[in-house]
Amino acid sequence: MNTGQGRIGAYSLVAPAFLVTLSLAGAWWGFPANVRLLRATAIVTAWAGTGLLVGGLALMVREPRWAALMGGLDLMYEWHHRSGVIGYTLLLCHPLVLGMAALEESPHAAWLAIAPWHLNRPEWLGWFGLLFLMAGLATTFSRRIGYRRWRVCHFLAAIGVIGGLSHIFALLDEPGASLGFMALAAMALIWRLLATDSALTSHPFRVTQVASNAAGVVEASLAPCGGALVIAPGQFVLAAFVDGPAYRGCGEFHPFSVSRIGPGGALSVAIKALGPCTSRIQSLKPGALVRLQGPFGRFLADNEDRPQLWIAGGIGITPFMAAIRSGEMPKATTTLIYVFRDESDGAFLDELKDRARLSPGFELIAQACGESPPDVLAMLSRVTDLPKRQVQICGPVGLVNAVTTTLRELGQPVQSIHYESFDFR
């Protein structure tokens, strides 16, 4: 889920500030004295890149409070990716600039400085780290690789970071900052692998009811087996359905927006068949065990007492349903534009029509657009006092991009546009 512009305010700066701090700390500590410029540049780029990569490992820790501090899980993943690419580029500069520095002596010296077969064990660790980083990062730019294979390959980058840190540790007489980086990297990896991926920090829930709301969409009602989660409308959870013959092997965590928040910690999630796992979950039965992580996200958290425009595409209606059902609607007029393919694809459509009929301050504009993209400009022209509205958007990336672009062309203030789309890779 990517949450958009007015989403987090100052929190949007925390993750990049965290990364820059680690990078500068490494560069400052590793800055050499009385060394020629090129060699000093090679050393500084290595430390700066290492700081970014270690920070990137910390940004893959999936813990609700940490994610909230970093501006949300979506921003964490975004900066995790950026730090990996920039950090790898800086590390790649390290041997190249070392070779350039040695070139001042002779071409042969430059070759000896970078050729792996002429290097010792600590330097081999550095090349080992670079190669694993290259393999791990290469998969992040491919959408054709299946998620599970992509995930395994992506962990090669973590091995690369460990190789790079080992390279530094083996070369230095006083490891200094490398010990701090190694400790942070170790904590991040241990937390992610043991606490998050092994579900040690998850909360057990039991499916109590399953209802079909539209073609390929089920709403699962869940009750806590232990402690409840404190969830606000607009947030989402990561859910792993860990038993049941029809969807066995689907125990990995997937993001689902909460569609209802009930008493006693009960909640509901809406699940659309978008892939092999979510298609199998359509046969979910009451009694199945579910493990939840979260909650995450700040969507709808900044609702102000001003007229609202909510725009939902397909299953993007889910977070709005949680707000509508909870009774935590904005006091001002709210217009909901709901776009779907056809009537059979419109989840919760009948419930929304009833709500619009009974609530004077709630207006529903439902539009079936078939297989064609919706006419965004025509939709927005039906909204009164558009410049005064706070806009919340949730849906496919194409819809979010089209709506935000059109709104900006119409002069809508950027700070009043909030969006959420589903893309965690």
C-alpha positions in Angstrom: 0.0 0.0 0.0 1.4 3.3 -0.9 0.0 6.2 1.0 0.1 9.6 -0.7 0.8 13.3 -0.2 -0.8 14.8 2.8 -0.4 11.4 4.5 2.3 11.9 7.1 3.6 15.4 7.1 6.9 15.5 9.0 7.0 11.7 9.4 7.8 11.4 5.7 11.2 12.9 6.5 12.1 10.4 9.2 13.2 7.5 7.1 15.5 9.5 4.7 16.9 11.4 7.7 17.7 8.1 9.4 19.5 6.9 6.3 21.4 10.1 5.7 22.5 10.1 9.4 23.9 6.6 9.2 25.6 7.3 5.9 27.2 10.5 7.1 28.2 8.8 10.4 30.1 6.1 8.5 31.7 8.6 6.2 32.8 10.9 9.1 34.2 8.0 11.1 36.0 6.5 8.1 37.4 9.7 6.7 41.2 9.2 6.5 43.8 11.7 7.3 46.9 12.4 5.2 45.6 10.4 2.3 45.5 11.4 -1.3 42.2 12.6 -2.7 41.2 9.6 -4.8 42.0 7.1 -2.1 40.2 9.1 0.5 37.2 9.3 -1.9 37.3 5.5 -2.3 37.2 5.0 1.5 34.5 7.6 2.1 32.2 6.1 -0.6 32.6 2.7 1.0 31.6 3.9 4.4 28.7 6.1 3.1 27.4 3.2 1.1 27.7 0.8 4.0 25.7 3.2 6.2 22.9 3.3 3.6 22.8 -0.5 3.2 22.7 -1.1 7.0 19.9 1.5 7.3 18.1 -0.3 4.5 18.2 -3.5 6.5 16.7 -1.7 9.5 13.9 -0.4 7.2 12.8 -4.0 6.4 11.8 -4.6 10.0 8.1 -5.0 10.0 7.0 -3.7 13.4 4.0 -1.4 13.8 5.5 1.2 16.1 8.8 1.3 14.1 6.8 1.6 10.8 4.7 4.4 12.3 7.8 6.3 13.3 9.3 5.9 9.8 6.2 7.3 8.2 4.4 4.0 7.3 5.3 0.6 5.9 5.0 1.9 2.4 7.6 4.7 2.9 9.9 2.2 4.7 9.8 -0.1 1.7 10.3 2.8 -0.7 13.4 4.0 1.1 14.6 0.5 1.7 14.7 0.1 -2.1 16.3 3.5 -2.7 19.0 3.0 0.0 19.9 -0.4 -1.6 20.4 1.1 -5.0 22.3 4.2 -3.9 24.3 2.2 -1.3 25.3 -0.4 -3.9 26.3 2.3 -6.4 28.6 3.9 -3.7 30.1 0.6 -2.9 30.8 -0.1 -6.5 32.6 3.2 -6.7 35.0 2.0 -3.9 37.1 -0.5 -6.0 36.9 1.6 -9.1 38.2 4.7 -7.4 40.9 2.6 -5.7 42.0 1.4 -9.1 42.1 5.0 -10.3 44.2 6.0 -7.3 46.6 3.2 -8.1 46.7 4.2 -11.7 48.7 7.3 -10.7 51.5 4.9 -9.9 51.1 2.6 -13.0 48.5 0.7 -15.0 49.9 -2.6 -13.5 49.4 -1.3 -10.0 45.8 -0.3 -10.9 45.1 -3.8 -12.1 46.6 -5.4 -9.0 44.4 -3.1 -6.9 41.1 -4.4 -8.3 41.7 -7.9 -9.8 40.1 -10.4 -7.4 42.7 -13.1 -7.9 45.5 -10.8 -6.7 43.7 -9.9 -3.5 43.8 -11.4 0.0 41.0 -12.8 2.0 39.6 -9.6 3.5 39.5 -8.0 0.1 37.8 -11.1 -1.3 35.1 -10.6 1.3 34.4 -7.2 -0.2 34.0 -8.6 -3.7 31.9 -11.4 -2.3 29.6 -8.8 -0.8 29.4 -6.8 -4.0 28.4 -9.8 -6.1 25.7 -10.9 -3.7 24.4 -7.3 -3.6 24.3 -7.2 -7.4 22.4 -10.5 -7.5 19.9 -9.5 -4.8 19.2 -6.0 -6.1 18.8 -7.2 -9.7 15.7 -9.1 -8.8 14.0 -5.9 -7.4 13.7 -4.5 -10.9 11.9 -7.5 -12.4 8.2 -7.9 -12.1 8.2 -11.3 -13.9 9.8 -13.2 -11.1 7.3 -14.9 -8.8 7.0 -13.4 -5.3 8.5 -16.3 -3.4 11.5 -16.7 -5.8 11.9 -12.9 -5.7 11.9 -12.9 -1.9 14.5 -15.6 -1.7 16.7 -13.9 -4.2 16.3 -10.6 -2.5 17.8 -12.0 0.7 21.0 -12.4 -1.3 21.4 -8.6 -0.8 21.4 -9.1 3.0 24.2 -11.7 2.6 26.0 -9.1 0.5 25.8 -6.5 3.3 27.2 -9.1 5.8 30.0 -9.7 3.4 30.8 -6.0 3.1 30.8 -5.6 6.9 33.0 -8.6 7.3 35.4 -7.0 4.8 35.6 -3.8 6.8 36.0 -5.7 10.1 38.8 -7.8 8.7 40.8 -4.9 7.4 40.6 -2.5 10.3 42.8 -2.7 13.4 40.1 -0.7 15.3 36.7 -1.7 14.0 35.0 1.3 15.6 31.8 2.2 13.7 31.8 -1.2 11.9 30.8 -2.8 15.2 27.8 -0.5 15.5 26.8 -1.2 11.9 27.2 -5.0 12.4 25.1 -4.9 15.6 22.3 -2.9 13.8 22.4 -5.2 10.8 22.3 -8.3 13.0 19.4 -7.0 15.0 17.4 -6.1 11.9 18.0 -9.5 10.3 17.2 -11.5 13.5 14.0 -9.5 14.1 12.9 -9.9 10.5 13.7 -13.6 10.2 12.8 -14.9 13.6 10.2 -12.4 14.9 8.4 -11.4 11.7 8.8 -14.1 9.1 8.4 -16.8 11.7 5.3 -15.1 13.0 6.5 -14.9 16.6 5.2 -11.4 16.9 1.9 -12.2 15.2 -1.6 -12.3 16.9 -3.7 -15.4 16.5 -7.3 -14.9 15.3 -10.1 -17.4 14.3 -12.4 -17.0 11.3 -16.0 -16.7 12.6 -17.9 -15.9 9.4 -17.2 -15.7 5.7 -19.5 -13.7 3.3 -19.3 -13.2 -0.4 -19.7 -9.5 -1.2 -19.0 -9.5 -5.0 -17.5 -11.7 -7.7 -14.2 -12.9 -6.4 -14.4 -11.0 -3.1 -15.0 -12.5 0.4 -15.2 -10.7 3.7 -13.8 -12.7 6.6 -14.9 -11.9 10.1 -12.1 -12.6 12.6 -12.1 -12.9 16.4 -9.0 -12.7 18.6 -7.8 -15.8 20.3 -5.9 -13.7 22.8 -5.1 -10.0 22.9 -6.9 -7.6 20.6 -5.3 -5.3 18.1 -5.9 -1.5 18.4 -7.0 -0.6 14.9 -8.3 2.7 13.4 -10.4 2.9 10.2 -8.2 3.1 7.2 -5.5 0.8 8.6 -4.5 -2.6 7.2 -3.1 -5.8 8.7 -0.8 -8.5 7.3 -2.6 -11.8 7.5 -1.4 -15.4 7.1 -4.0 -18.1 6.8 -2.1 -21.1 8.2 -4.6 -24.0 8.0 -7.3 -25.3 5.8 -6.9 -27.9 2.9 -8.0 -25.5 0.1 -5.4 -22.9 0.8 -2.6 -24.9 2.5 0.8 -23.5 1.6 -0.7 -20.0 1.6 0.7 -19.2 5.0 2.8 -16.2 4.0 1.6 -12.7 5.1 -0.4 -10.6 2.7 -1.8 -7.1 3.3 -5.5 -6.7 3.7 -7.4 -3.5 4.6 -9.7 -3.8 7.6 -13.4 -3.5 6.4 -15.0 -3.6 9.9 -13.9 -2.9 13.5 -16.2 -4.7 15.9 -16.4 -5.0 19.7 -14.0 -7.1 21.7 -11.2 -6.9 19.2 -13.3 -8.5 16.4 -12.5 -7.2 12.9 -13.2 -8.1 9.3 -11.0 -8.0 6.2 -12.1 -8.1 2.5 -10.1 -10.4 0.2 -10.2 -10.1 -3.5 -8.9 -13.0 -5.7 -5.9 -11.3 -7.3 -3.5 -14.2 -7.4 -3.0 -17.9 -6.6 -3.1 -17.4 -2.8 -6.0 -15.0 -2.6 -7.9 -17.1 -5.1 -7.6 -20.1 -2.8 -8.6 -18.1 0.2 -12.0 -17.5 -1.5 -12.9 -21.0 -0.1 -12.2 -20.0 3.4 -14.4 -21.6 6.1 -15.2 -20.5 9.7 -12.9 -22.0 12.2 -9.7 -21.5 10.3 -6.7 -20.0 12.1 -5.3 -16.7 11.0 -2.2 -14.9 12.2 -2.2 -11.1 12.0 0.6 -8.6 12.1 0.0 -4.9 12.5 -1.9 -2.7 12.3 -0.1 -0.5 9.7 -0.9 2.6 7.8 -2.2 6.2 8.3 -4.8 6.3 5.6 -7.8 8.4 6.8 -5.9 9.3 9.9 -5.8 13.0 8.9 -9.5 13.5 8.4 -10.3 17.1 9.1 -13.7 18.8 9.7 -13.9 19.9 6.1 -15.8 18.5 3.1 -14.4 15.1 2.0 -14.1 13.5 -1.4 -13.4 9.8 -1.2 -12.4 7.9 -4.4 -12.3 4.1 -4.4 -11.4 1.7 -7.2 -12.4 -2.0 -6.9 -11.3 -3.5 -3.6 -10.0 -0.1 -2.6 -13.4 0.5 -1.1 -12.4 -1.6 1.9 -10.8 1.1 4.2 -13.7 3.4 3.5 -16.1 0.7 4.7 -14.3 0.5 8.0 -14.8 4.3 8.5 -18.5 4.2 7.4 -19.4 1.2 9.6 -17.5 2.6 12.6 -19.6 5.7 12.7 -16.4 7.8 12.6 -17.5 9.7 9.5 -16.3 13.3 9.1 -18.8 15.9 10.4 -18.7 17.7 7.0 -20.3 16.5 3.8 -18.6 13.4 2.3 -18.9 12.3 -1.3 -17.7 8.8 -2.3 -16.9 8.1 -5.9 -16.8 4.3 -6.3 -15.5 2.9 -9.6 -15.8 -0.8 -10.5 -16.1 -2.9 -13.6 -19.8 -3.9 -13.4 -22.5 -4.4 -10.8 -21.3 -7.9 -9.9 -17.8 -6.5 -9.2 -19.0 -3.8 -6.8 -18.3 -5.0 -3.3 -20.5 -3.6 -0.6 -22.5 -1.7 -3.2 -26.0 -2.4 -1.8 -24.8 -1.4 1.7 -23.4 1.8 0.4 -26.6 2.7 -1.5 -28.6 2.1 1.7 -26.1 4.3 3.7 -26.4 7.1 1.1 -30.2 7.0 1.2 -30.3 7.2 5.0 -27.4 9.6 5.6 -28.0 13.2 4.4 -24.3 14.1 4.7 -23.1 11.2 2.6 -23.3 11.1 -1.2 -22.5 8.1 -3.3 -21.4 8.3 -7.0 -21.2 4.7 -8.2 -19.8 4.2 -11.7 -19.4 0.9 -13.6 -16.8 1.5 -16.3 -16.4 -2.0 -17.7 -12.9 -2.8 -19.1 -12.3 0.8 -20.1 -10.5 3.3 -17.9 -12.9 5.7 -16.1 -13.3 9.2 -17.3 -11.7 10.9 -14.3 -12.5 14.4 -15.4 -16.1 13.6 -15.9 -16.3 12.0 -12.4 -14.7 15.0 -10.7 -17.0 17.4 -12.5 -19.9 15.9 -10.6 -18.4 17.0 -7.2 -19.4 20.3 -5.8 -16.9 22.6 -4.2 -14.0 20.4 -5.3 -11.2 22.9 -4.3 -12.5 22.9 -0.7 -12.5 19.1 -0.4 -9.9 16.9 1.3 -9.4 14.1 -1.1 -8.8 10.4 -0.1 -8.0 7.9 -2.8 -7.6 4.1 -2.6 -7.4 1.7 -5.5 -5.2 0.4 -8.3 -2.1 2.3 -9.2 -3.4 3.4 -12.6 -6.5 4.9 -11.0 -4.5 6.7 -8.3 -2.1 8.2 -10.8 -4.9 9.3 -13.1 -6.9 10.9 -10.3 -3.9 12.7 -8.7 -2.7 14.0 -12.1 -6.2 15.3 -13.0 -6.6 16.9 -9.5 -3.3 18.8 -9.8 -4.2 19.9 -13.3 -7.4 21.3 -11.9 -5.5 23.2 -9.2 -6.3 21.1 -6.3 -3.9 21.8 -3.4 -1.3 19.1 -3.2 -1.5 18.9 0.6 -5.2 18.0 0.4 -4.6 14.9 -1.7 -4.1 11.6 0.2 -3.9 8.3 -1.6 -3.4 4.6 -0.9 -2.6 1.9 -3.5 -1.6 -1.7 -3.1 1.9 -2.4 -4.1 4.3 -4.0 -1.7 7.0 -5.1 -4.0 
